[in-house]
Amino acid sequence: MERKDHNKPTLSTPLIQVSEENRLDNGNDKNYRNSFKRKEILEEVKRQLWLAGPMISVSLLQFCLQIISLMFVGHLGELSLSGASMATSFCSVTGCSLLMGMASALETLSGQSYGAKQYHMLGIHTQRAMFVLLIVSLPLAVIWANTEPILIAVGQDVAIAAEAGRYARVMIPSLFAYGLLQCLVKFLQTQNIVFPMVVSSGVATLLHVLLCWALVLKSGLGSRGSALALSISYWINVIFLALYIKFSSSCAKTWTGFSREAFQNILTFLRLAIPSAVMVCLEMWSFEMIVLLSGLLPNPELETSVLSITLNTAATVWMIPFGLSCAVSTRVSNELGAGRPEAARLAVCVVMAMAITEGLLVGLVLILIRDIWGHAYSNEIEVVKYVAAMMPILAASNFLDGLQCVLSVRSTAEIVLGSLVILRNARGCGWQKIGAYVNLGSYYLVGIPLAVVLAFVLHIGGKGLWLGIILALAVQVFCLLTITIKTNWEQEAKKATERVYDSTIPVDTVS
């Protein structure tokens, strides 16, 4: 019998070997595994921070467009702020949330295609999404044009509804830019190309300040100048990103020009886009409904102004967990597309620890600045004091929202008022239908009914509306955490592989 030489390296053995016997004899096996695990965790933290840092900046800068607009309008008077706030909420409910939700399907399709090295499909998926979102924007524009009669029909104050109607009509051009912007952001995000988005968003934000100053304070347009500036700034951002994608070598493999293939397999895109939109809309609508309900409280101008400021503040600080959620969404979809389920599981665990730490720190900051934050939006002492009373409640909701954001990702909104809700971990796996059911139960069976009871039956007012949202977030976090713990990541990796390669089959080749 031929004796096997254990010291001779073969194709199936590494050239450099570590003796397992020696490691065990020395009692170092456990230390070796722990050291390797720590290294994996640190590497995952670095990857996510490398993605999350720029995405936080991008999200903050893009949302700052709405914040800056409302700040300029707020100094025109309480009615102008109430009207602009109502219009922003209405447009988010009837347009931005839907477009953002549909575009979020690209996180699953493009993310997993990139992980599977099907690079050319990223451009195809993006073009398909852009086409669909532009078509969807047409009927949404008609709704925006009729904002005033719709708000009056649901019982809103006539003066506020008229002001909101004028603001929304001028915002219509931003609707088409917003949909395209979401597609371009997802296209770059899933490739881990984030710094060009930071530059583009930064330039657009700086220009937006100048536009608001000129159109709101100097042109005599008032609040309508703010809406016009918002539309212009969105289109500037779209143009910058489109030029980068067209001419940058970083996108040479993923953007190969416009293709007729983008008009194929539209149903495949819609099968993910529609559940994504439902998931996002259900959560985002609940937040915006709080602003609409505040218009039915006594002293609606005060309540609407304060709730809008609170919601915008929530959306602003939410950009931090939103950036984390963008990072983990990309990491999960890439790893599943590459067939590495354990890496996807590790990404979720790491981002949860980061979200908890962030939530505690941001909550402390919100409480510390509660007495001065209202001055940024209004000169009215009544508004400033009301905002200060809302900040501790906001700190609690931000902590819960950050957890659900990275689990689900919440869209919480790509921004609450233009972007706030998204189950990103859920989207990375293509779990949009599950996310929709969770949001439906959390917000519409628990949150909104309790908010109505607290605000209108127990007469707690705007605080009661926000407390209802906190209870909804608690239910949502519990459900999503349970789903994440029970996830079979190996099975999700197999599904991701099937989804990637199924999407590359042209329709005209299928018998």
N, C-alpha and C positions, 0 to 999 in steps of 0.2 A: 504494500500500500504506500502511495506517495504521501510523504509528510508535507503538510501545508506550512509554509513559512509565514508566520504571523507578523514578522517584521518587514516584509516586503510590501510596499504600497501597491494597491490595485486601483482600478477605475472606481471602485465602490467605496474606497476608504480615503480619508483626507491625507495629504502629504505630511502634514504636521499633526501628530496625534498626542492626546493627553491621556495618560493612563488612568482609567476609571478606578482601578484597584488602589493606586497610590492616593488618588483624591479621596476615596472613601476611608483608606487607612489613616490618612492624616486628619480626618474629620472635616475636610474642607469642601465636601460636596454641597452641603447646604449653603455655605458661604459663597461658593461659586454660582449656584443658582440665584441666590439673592442679589449678588453683584450684577449678574446678567439681566435680571429683572429690573433692577434700578436703572441700568443703562438703557434698557428699552423704554422705561417710563420717561427718563430725561430726554431721550431722543424724540418721543412723542410730544412732550411738552414743548420742545423747541420747534417742531414742525407746526404745531397748532398756534403758537405765539407768532411765528413767522407769517402765518396766514391771517390770524385773528387781529394782530396789531394794525396792519394796513386796512383790513376790512372794517374795523371799528372806526378808523379815520374816514373811510369812504362813506360809511353809513351816517356818521355824525355830520359830515360835510353836506351830504345830500339832504338830510333832514333839516339841516340848518337853513335851507332855502325857505321852508315853511315857517320855521321859528323866526327868522329875520323878517319875513313878510308880516307875520302877526305882531311882532314887536313894533314895527313902524306904524301899523294900523292902530295898535293899542293906544298910541299917543294922540290919535285923532279924536278919541272919545269912546265912551262905553258902548254906544250903539254901533259904531263902526267895528269895534272889536268883537261884539256879539255877532254881528252879521257875517264878518269874515270867518269867525270861528265856526259858526253854523254851516257856512258854505264849505269850509274845509272838511268838516265832518261828513256832510252830505256827499261831497265828491269822493271822499275816501270810501264811504259805504257803497256808493253806486258805481264806482269806476276803478279807483286805484287798487282796492283790495282784490277785485276780480282779476285785473290784469296781472298784479303781482302773484296771485295764486296760480294762475295759468302758467306764467313764466317759470314758476318754481319747479314745474315738471322737468325743466332742463337740468336741474340739479341731479335728478335721477338718471335721465337719458344721457346727458353729456358727461356727467361725472363717471358713470360706469363705462361709457365708451372710451373715455380717456384712460381709465384704469386698465382696460383691455387692449390699449394701443390701437384702437380703431379711430385714429386721429381725424380723418377726413369727415367722419360722421358728426363731429362737433359743429362744423359749419353748416351741415345739412339740417341738423336739429334746430340750430339757431335761426336759420332762414325760415324754416317751417313755422317756428314759433312767432317770428316777426310778422309773417303773412297772416296767421290766424288772429293775432292780437290787433292788428290794424283793422281787420274786418269786424272784430268784436267792438272796437272803439266807435264805430259809426252809430249804432243805436244808443250807446252810452252817451254820446255827444248830444243826442236829442233829449235824453233825460236831463242832462245838465242845463240845457237851454230852457227847460221848464221847471227849474228849481223852485222858484217863488210860488207858483200855484200848488206844487206838490207839498211844500212845507205848510202852506196855509191849510191844505186839505187834511193834514194830520194834526192840526190844532196848534201850530206854532204862532207866536206873536206876529201880527201883520207887519209891523215896522221892521222887526228883525228878519222876517222872511223876504221882504222887499230888498233889504240891504244884501242879504245872502244871494238872492237871485241875480243881482247886478254883478256881484263878485264872481259867481260861478260861470256866468256867460263869458266873461273875459278869460276865465281859466280853461276854456275848451281846447285851445291849441296845445296846452300842456298835457292833455289826455293822451294824444297820439305820441308825443315825445316820451311820456312816462312808460308806456308799453314797450317801445323800442329800447329805452334805457335799461329796463329790467332784463331784456333778452341779452343785451351786450354785456351787462355786468355778470350774468350767469355764465356766458361764454368764456369770459376771462377768468372768472373765479374758479371754475372747474379745472382750469389749466394751471392754477396757482400763480396766475399773473395778476398781481394786485397793485403794485406801485404805480403803474400808469393810471389806474383808476383814482388813486390818491391825488395825483397831480391834476388830472382832469376835473375832479370834484372840487379841489381847492381853488383852481382858477375860476370855475363857475360860481363858487360861493363868494369870492372876492368881487367879481363883477356884479353879483346879485346885490351886494350892499350898495354899490354905486348906482345900480338901476333903481333900487327902492328909494334911495335918497332923491334921485332926480325925478322919478315918476310919482312918488307919493307926496313928497314935501315941496317940490319945486314946480311941477307941471300943472298942479291944480286938479289932477285926476283923483286924488284922495285914495280911498281903499281900492278902487279899480286899478290904479297904478301899481299897487302891490300885486294884484292878480296878473297883470300884464308882465311885470318883472319876473314873476314865477315862471310863466310860460317861456319867456325868452331864455331864462337861465337853464331850464330843462333841455331846450333845443341846443344850446351851446354845449352842454355836457354830452349829448348824443353825438353831435358833430365831431367833437374831440375824440371820443372813443372809436367812432367809425373810421376816422382817419388813421388812428393808431393801428387798428385791426387790419386795415387795407394795406398799409405800407410797412408794418413792422415785420422783421424776420422771425420774431417769436411766434407769430401766428401763421407762418408760411405753410406748416403741415395741416393746421386745423381750419384755415380759411383759404380755400382754393378758388374763390369766386362764386358768383351766383350759379345755381344749378337747378335744372328742372326736376331733379330728384327731390327737392324740397317740397314739391307739390304732391308727392307720393306719400303713402302711409300717414296721411293726416289723421286718420282714425286712431292709429297707434298713439300719436301724440295726444289726441283728445282723451283717450282712455286714462291717461295719467293726469292731463291738465285739468279736466273737469273735477275729479276728486280733490286735486290740489287746491283748486279755486274754492270749492265748497269748504274744505278744511280751513283755509285762510279766512274766507269771508265770515264763516260762523263765529270765529273768535274776534275778528276785527270789528264786525258789526256790533258785537256786544259792547265793546268799548265805545264805539261811536254812538250807540243807542243811549249810553249814559248821558252824553252831551245833549242829545235830542230830548231825553226825558227831563233834563234840567230846565229846559224851556217851559215845562208845564208846572214848575214849582213857583211859589210866591216869589216876587221880585226876580223874574226870569233873566233880566239883563245881568244882574249880579251873579246869579247861579251859573248861567251859561258861560260868562267870562271866566269865572274861577274854575269851573270844571274843564274848560278848554285849556287854561293855563296848566292845570294839574295833568291833563292828558298829554299835553305837549312836553311837560317835564318828564313824565313817565316814559314817553317815547325817546326822549333825549338820553336819559341814563340807561334805557334799555338797549341803546346801541352797543354798549359794551358786551352784554351777553349775546346780543345779536351777532357781533363779530365773532365771538367764540362759536356760536351756532353755525355760522358760515364755514368756519374752519373745520368743525367736526363733520358737517355735512359733506364737505369735499373729501375729507379723510375717509369717512365711512364708505361713500360711493366709490372712491378710487380703489380702496382696499378690497371691497366686495367684487368690483369689476375685475381686479387682478387675482381673485380667488384666494384672498388671505383673510378668513373670518376672524382669526384670533387677533389680528392687528386692528380690525374694525371694533372688536369688543374692547380692546385696550384704549382706543381713541375715545370711546364713550365714557369709560371710567375716569380717564384723565380730565376730560372737559367738565365732568360733574364736580370734581374737587375744585377746579378753577372757578366754576360758577358760584359755588358756596362761598369761597373766599371773597370774590368780587362783590357778591350781594351784601355781605356783612359790612364791607368797607364803604360801599356807596350809600347804604342805608344810614350809616353814621354821618356821612357828609351831608346828606339831605336834612337830617335833623339839626345839624349845626348851622346851616344857612337858612333855616326856615323863616327867620324874621326879616331877611333882606331880599329873598328871591323875588317876591311879588313886585318890587320896585322896577325890575327889568321889563315888566309888561305893562304896568299901569301906574299913574300918579294918584289914583284914588285910594285913600287910606283904608276904606272899607274892603276893597279888593285885596290889598296887601295883608291885612289881618286875617282874612278868610283863607288866603293861600297858606299863611303860616300855620293855621290850625289843620290844614289838610296834609302837610308835609310828613308828619309821623305815620299817618295812614298810608301815604304814598311809599314811604320807606319799606313798610311791611309788604305791600303789594309788589314792589320791585324785587325783593328777595325771592318771593314765590315765582314771579314772572320770569326771573333769570333761570331758575331751575327748569321750569317747563319749556323755556325757550331752547335750551340746549338738548333737552330730551326729545322735544317734539319738533322742534324748533318752532319756536313760536313765532311765529310771526306774531308774533306777537305783533308783529306787524312789521314789514320792512318798513315798517315804521308806523307806528300807531297813527296815522293821520296822513299817511301817505306811504306807509310802509310798516306795518307793525306786526304781523303775526305769522308764523310759518312753522310747521313742525319739521325742523331740519333733519334731525336724526331720523324721523319718520320718512321724510322725503328722500334722504339718501338711500333708504332701503326700498322705496316705492310703497310705503305703507299709508298712502294718502287717505284711503278709505277708512282705515282704523282711526287716523287722526280726526277725520270728519265726525265719526261717531263719538269720540271722546269730547270734542268741542261742543257738539250738540247737547250732550248730557250735562257737561260741566256748566256751560253758560246759560242754556235756555231752560233746563229743568231745575237748576240750582241757583245760579248767579243772578240772572235778571229777575226772576220772581222774588227772591229775597231782597234784592235792591229796591224793588217797587214797594214791598212791605215796609222796609226800614225807612224809606224816604217819604212815602205818602200816607202810610197807616200809623207808623210810630213817630212821624214828623221829625226825623233826624235830618232831613234835607239832603244837600249834596254829599255830606259825609256818609249818609246811609246808602246812596247810590254806589259810592266807591267801596264801601264795606261789602256789598253784594258781590262785587268783582273779586275782592280778596277771597271770599268763600268759594267762588267758582275756580279761582286759581289753585286753591288748596286741593279741591277735588281733582282738577286736571293733573296736577303734579303726582298725586297718588296713583291715578290710572296709568299715566305714562311711565312712571317708575316701575310699576308692576309689569307692564308690557315689555319694557326694556330688559328687566331681569329674566323674564321667561323667553326671550328671543333665542331662537336656534340660529346662530350666526353661520354655521356650516350650510344650512339649508338656504339662507338668504344669499350666500355667495353663489350657490348653484343657480338660483333664480336670476341673479344679476348677470351671470354668464349667458343664460338663455335669452334674457331681454336684450343684451348687447348684440348678439349675433342674429337674432330674429329681426332686429331693426335695420340690418344691413342688406336684407333681401329685397330687391326692387319689386314693386307690385306687378310690373309687367312680366316678371319671370315666374310668377306663381301660377300654376295651372288651375 
